[in-house]
Amino acid sequence: MRTVTFGMNISLDGYCDHTTFTPEEALYDYFTSMMEDVDLLFFGRVMYELMFPYWADVAKNQSGTADEISFAEKLTSIDKVVVSRTLENAPYNTRIIRSNPAAELLTLKQLPGKKISVDSVSMLPELITAGLIDEFRLVIHPVIVGRGRRLIDAGSLQENLHLKLVDTITFKSGCVAHHYQKR
């Protein structure tokens, strides 16, 4: 069975607004290397629209730093699933599903392949409750933002999810990447 990993950038106070972070070059390398073991990205609509077409344009136009371009090329090349009731089409080797993300992810998890990376805060409680997330890769940025979407809203989980810390990387910027697995 495939491993499902959840990755997200968050602030010290638990918010996931990517527009408030300024990642250093080493973070692009970190995320690019993580994707070496991934052959499917599983997005919610909001995250998908945040990532595309921006990163596809960086890859196509070769705009940005070498690390950003490498990240963009890797991200764009991987197959994607986006969960949305409103998107009409989704380019960049993306398939749209309209409902029941937990059932779809369970089906995908049972297929042969590499890891599946989930990038959706809105679906996270549902996917945790269904027992589908095997590992978490959280990059904590040294900023307090006080606004935006929280990683997990209060009351959205019925019970605690206990994790085991596997690895920690500290970056020059003060960002800290934590890799956890389910116990």
PALOTI-973857 format. One record per residue (C-alpha): residue number from 1; residue in three letters; x, y, z. Coordinates in pm, 1 decimal, decimal comma, always signed. Each point is the difference from the previous one (the first is absolute). Layout:
# PALOTI-973857
r num NUM	residu ALA	X X	Y Y	Z Z
...
# end
This chain:
# PALOTI-973857
r num 1	residu MET	X +0,0	Y +0,0	Z +0,0
r num 2	residu ARG	X +125,4	Y +347,5	Z -85,0
r num 3	residu THR	X +100,4	Y +251,4	Z +265,2
r num 4	residu VAL	X -202,2	Y +321,5	Z +20,6
r num 5	residu THR	X +190,9	Y +301,6	Z +123,1
r num 6	residu PHE	X -139,1	Y +340,0	Z +95,4
r num 7	residu GLY	X +229,5	Y +300,2	Z -42,1
r num 8	residu MET	X -58,9	Y +361,7	Z +89,2
r num 9	residu ASN	X +174,8	Y +326,7	Z +81,7
r num 10	residu ILE	X -137,2	Y +153,5	Z +319,0
r num 11	residu SER	X +67,9	Y +297,8	Z +222,4
r num 12	residu LEU	X +99,2	Y -28,2	Z +365,3
r num 13	residu ASP	X -361,6	Y +69,7	Z +93,5
r num 14	residu GLY	X -136,2	Y -276,8	Z -224,4
r num 15	residu TYR	X -115,7	Y +189,0	Z -308,9
r num 16	residu CYS	X +50,1	Y -129,8	Z -353,8
r num 17	residu ASP	X -13,8	Y +317,3	Z -212,4
r num 18	residu HIS	X +279,2	Y -49,9	Z -254,5
r num 19	residu THR	X -8,1	Y +368,4	Z -95,8
r num 20	residu THR	X +151,9	Y +89,3	Z +339,1
r num 21	residu PHE	X +314,1	Y -214,4	Z -42,4
r num 22	residu THR	X +322,4	Y +79,5	Z -182,9
r num 23	residu PRO	X +172,1	Y -335,1	Z -48,2
r num 24	residu GLU	X +376,2	Y -18,6	Z -26,1
r num 25	residu GLU	X +167,9	Y -189,1	Z -285,2
r num 26	residu ALA	X +73,3	Y -301,6	Z +219,0
r num 27	residu LEU	X -372,7	Y -49,1	Z +58,5
r num 28	residu TYR	X -56,2	Y -39,7	Z -374,1
r num 29	residu ASP	X +269,6	Y -268,5	Z -0,9
r num 30	residu TYR	X -166,0	Y -166,5	Z +299,5
r num 31	residu PHE	X -343,1	Y -12,0	Z -166,6
r num 32	residu THR	X +145,8	Y -108,0	Z -334,5
r num 33	residu SER	X +186,8	Y -287,8	Z +164,5
r num 34	residu MET	X -318,8	Y -105,0	Z +182,9
r num 35	residu MET	X -174,9	Y -33,3	Z -335,4
r num 36	residu GLU	X +254,8	Y -256,1	Z -124,4
r num 37	residu ASP	X -200,8	Y -266,1	Z +186,0
r num 38	residu VAL	X -340,1	Y +134,8	Z -115,3
r num 39	residu ASP	X -188,3	Y -86,1	Z -317,4
r num 40	residu LEU	X -339,6	Y +153,4	Z +83,0
r num 41	residu LEU	X -101,7	Y +332,9	Z +153,2
r num 42	residu PHE	X -346,3	Y +21,0	Z +161,1
r num 43	residu PHE	X -127,2	Y +359,3	Z +22,5
r num 44	residu GLY	X -304,3	Y +187,1	Z +117,7
r num 45	residu ARG	X -116,1	Y +270,4	Z -240,3
r num 46	residu VAL	X +138,7	Y +294,0	Z +199,9
r num 47	residu MET	X +352,5	Y -143,2	Z +22,1
r num 48	residu TYR	X -9,9	Y -112,3	Z -363,4
r num 49	residu GLU	X -91,2	Y +351,2	Z -114,3
r num 50	residu LEU	X +272,3	Y +144,4	Z +221,8
r num 51	residu MET	X +259,6	Y -226,6	Z -160,9
r num 52	residu PHE	X -121,1	Y +1,9	Z -361,8
r num 53	residu PRO	X +49,9	Y +160,4	Z -243,7
r num 54	residu TYR	X +270,2	Y +184,4	Z +199,7
r num 55	residu TRP	X +251,1	Y -287,3	Z +25,3
r num 56	residu ALA	X -78,1	Y -131,4	Z -347,4
r num 57	residu ASP	X +84,4	Y +346,1	Z -137,1
r num 58	residu VAL	X +328,5	Y +4,8	Z +195,8
r num 59	residu ALA	X +90,8	Y -338,4	Z -152,4
r num 60	residu LYS	X -104,6	Y +99,8	Z -352,5
r num 61	residu ASN	X +162,3	Y +344,4	Z -2,2
r num 62	residu GLN	X +302,7	Y -101,2	Z +210,1
r num 63	residu SER	X -67,5	Y +305,2	Z +217,4
r num 64	residu GLY	X +131,3	Y +9,4	Z +354,3
r num 65	residu THR	X +308,3	Y -138,8	Z +166,1
r num 66	residu ALA	X +148,9	Y -336,5	Z -93,7
r num 67	residu ASP	X -153,6	Y -154,6	Z +315,2
r num 68	residu GLU	X -343,9	Y +144,1	Z -77,5
r num 69	residu ILE	X +17,4	Y -126,9	Z -358,6
r num 70	residu SER	X +102,7	Y -347,7	Z +114,3
r num 71	residu PHE	X -290,7	Y -6,2	Z +247,4
r num 72	residu ALA	X -242,0	Y +127,0	Z -265,7
r num 73	residu GLU	X +110,1	Y -258,9	Z -255,0
r num 74	residu LYS	X -35,7	Y -285,9	Z +248,2
r num 75	residu LEU	X -335,9	Y +121,2	Z +131,2
r num 76	residu THR	X -143,9	Y +50,2	Z -347,2
r num 77	residu SER	X +115,7	Y -339,4	Z -128,0
r num 78	residu ILE	X -174,4	Y -205,3	Z +272,5
r num 79	residu ASP	X -356,8	Y -125,3	Z -57,6
r num 80	residu LYS	X -261,7	Y +179,4	Z +204,6
r num 81	residu VAL	X -351,8	Y -48,8	Z +133,5
r num 82	residu VAL	X -199,4	Y +305,1	Z +105,3
r num 83	residu VAL	X -320,4	Y -21,3	Z +202,2
r num 84	residu SER	X -243,3	Y +267,1	Z -115,0
r num 85	residu ARG	X -368,8	Y +45,4	Z -65,6
r num 86	residu THR	X +60,3	Y +324,7	Z -191,1
r num 87	residu LEU	X +307,7	Y -38,0	Z -222,1
r num 88	residu GLU	X -95,5	Y -43,3	Z -363,8
r num 89	residu ASN	X +339,0	Y -129,2	Z -111,6
r num 90	residu ALA	X +340,6	Y -62,3	Z +150,6
r num 91	residu PRO	X +305,9	Y -9,4	Z -225,1
r num 92	residu TYR	X +352,8	Y -111,9	Z +91,7
r num 93	residu ASN	X -71,3	Y -375,5	Z -0,7
r num 94	residu THR	X -279,2	Y +45,3	Z +255,4
r num 95	residu ARG	X -320,0	Y -198,0	Z +46,6
r num 96	residu ILE	X -299,9	Y +154,1	Z +178,8
r num 97	residu ILE	X -213,2	Y -195,1	Z +244,8
r num 98	residu ARG	X -326,4	Y +150,5	Z +121,9
r num 99	residu SER	X -75,5	Y -177,5	Z +328,0
r num 100	residu ASN	X +107,7	Y -243,2	Z +269,9
r num 101	residu PRO	X +373,0	Y +77,5	Z +20,8
r num 102	residu ALA	X +62,0	Y -259,5	Z +274,1
r num 103	residu ALA	X -139,2	Y -284,8	Z -211,3
r num 104	residu GLU	X +196,9	Y +116,0	Z -304,5
r num 105	residu LEU	X +322,3	Y +30,5	Z +199,2
r num 106	residu LEU	X -52,2	Y -346,8	Z +148,2
r num 107	residu THR	X -39,0	Y -143,3	Z -350,9
r num 108	residu LEU	X +314,5	Y +180,8	Z -120,0
r num 109	residu LYS	X +191,8	Y -112,5	Z +309,4
r num 110	residu GLN	X -70,1	Y -363,1	Z -87,5
r num 111	residu LEU	X +141,7	Y +32,8	Z -352,9
r num 112	residu PRO	X +368,2	Y -70,2	Z -68,9
r num 113	residu GLY	X +230,5	Y +299,4	Z -12,1
r num 114	residu LYS	X +205,4	Y +242,4	Z +200,7
r num 115	residu LYS	X -124,6	Y +226,6	Z +279,1
r num 116	residu ILE	X -305,6	Y +221,0	Z -30,1
r num 117	residu SER	X +43,7	Y +355,3	Z +126,8
r num 118	residu VAL	X -309,8	Y +170,4	Z +140,1
r num 119	residu ASP	X -3,7	Y +378,7	Z -1,7
r num 120	residu SER	X -338,5	Y +107,1	Z +132,7
r num 121	residu VAL	X -78,7	Y +153,1	Z +336,2
r num 122	residu SER	X -376,0	Y -11,1	Z -61,6
r num 123	residu MET	X -4,0	Y -379,9	Z -42,9
r num 124	residu LEU	X +257,8	Y -77,8	Z +269,2
r num 125	residu PRO	X -240,0	Y -79,5	Z +287,8
r num 126	residu GLU	X -205,0	Y -233,8	Z -222,2
r num 127	residu LEU	X +311,1	Y -178,4	Z -126,7
r num 128	residu ILE	X +148,4	Y -32,3	Z +350,8
r num 129	residu THR	X -329,0	Y -136,9	Z +134,3
r num 130	residu ALA	X -7,1	Y -255,0	Z -284,9
r num 131	residu GLY	X +352,9	Y -109,2	Z +101,3
r num 132	residu LEU	X +147,0	Y +84,6	Z -340,3
r num 133	residu ILE	X +293,2	Y +228,0	Z +92,0
r num 134	residu ASP	X +312,3	Y -202,4	Z +83,2
r num 135	residu GLU	X +251,2	Y +280,0	Z +47,6
r num 136	residu PHE	X +11,1	Y +375,4	Z +47,4
r num 137	residu ARG	X +267,9	Y +237,5	Z -125,6
r num 138	residu LEU	X -52,2	Y +338,9	Z +157,2
r num 139	residu VAL	X +229,3	Y +295,9	Z -58,5
r num 140	residu ILE	X -39,0	Y +253,4	Z +279,5
r num 141	residu HIS	X +91,4	Y +354,3	Z -105,6
r num 142	residu PRO	X +129,4	Y +243,0	Z +263,3
r num 143	residu VAL	X -289,2	Y +242,3	Z -38,8
r num 144	residu ILE	X -320,4	Y +65,4	Z +190,5
r num 145	residu VAL	X -275,0	Y +109,5	Z -237,4
r num 146	residu GLY	X -320,5	Y -7,1	Z +207,1
r num 147	residu ARG	X -226,8	Y -52,7	Z -301,9
r num 148	residu GLY	X -89,6	Y -242,6	Z -273,0
r num 149	residu ARG	X -84,1	Y -367,3	Z -7,7
r num 150	residu ARG	X +107,5	Y -211,7	Z +295,9
r num 151	residu LEU	X +163,2	Y -336,9	Z -54,1
r num 152	residu ILE	X -281,0	Y -165,5	Z +202,1
r num 153	residu ASP	X -309,7	Y +189,5	Z +113,6
r num 154	residu ALA	X -111,1	Y -41,5	Z +360,2
r num 155	residu GLY	X -237,8	Y -292,5	Z +39,6
r num 156	residu SER	X +67,6	Y -149,4	Z -344,2
r num 157	residu LEU	X +152,8	Y -323,0	Z +136,0
r num 158	residu GLN	X -186,4	Y -236,5	Z +229,6
r num 159	residu GLU	X +316,0	Y -139,3	Z +159,1
r num 160	residu ASN	X +369,6	Y +80,6	Z +21,8
r num 161	residu LEU	X +234,7	Y -134,0	Z -264,6
r num 162	residu HIS	X +328,7	Y -104,9	Z +160,5
r num 163	residu LEU	X +309,1	Y +22,9	Z -218,3
r num 164	residu LYS	X +362,4	Y -105,3	Z +17,4
r num 165	residu LEU	X +270,3	Y +253,4	Z -92,2
r num 166	residu VAL	X +223,4	Y -150,7	Z -269,9
r num 167	residu ASP	X +220,5	Y +293,2	Z -98,8
r num 168	residu THR	X +52,5	Y +372,1	Z +50,3
r num 169	residu ILE	X +191,2	Y +240,6	Z -223,5
r num 170	residu THR	X +78,7	Y +357,8	Z +99,3
r num 171	residu PHE	X +60,3	Y +249,1	Z -281,0
r num 172	residu LYS	X +209,9	Y +318,9	Z +11,0
r num 173	residu SER	X -316,4	Y +211,6	Z -16,2
r num 174	residu GLY	X -124,0	Y -154,4	Z +325,6
r num 175	residu CYS	X -255,3	Y -223,6	Z -174,1
r num 176	residu VAL	X -20,4	Y -345,3	Z +151,3
r num 177	residu ALA	X -119,3	Y -302,7	Z -198,8
r num 178	residu HIS	X -158,6	Y -275,0	Z +207,9
r num 179	residu HIS	X -63,2	Y -348,5	Z -138,0
r num 180	residu TYR	X -250,8	Y -207,8	Z +197,9
r num 181	residu GLN	X -150,3	Y -344,6	Z -51,4
r num 182	residu LYS	X -315,3	Y -150,5	Z +147,7
r num 183	residu ARG	X +68,4	Y -221,3	Z +302,0
# end
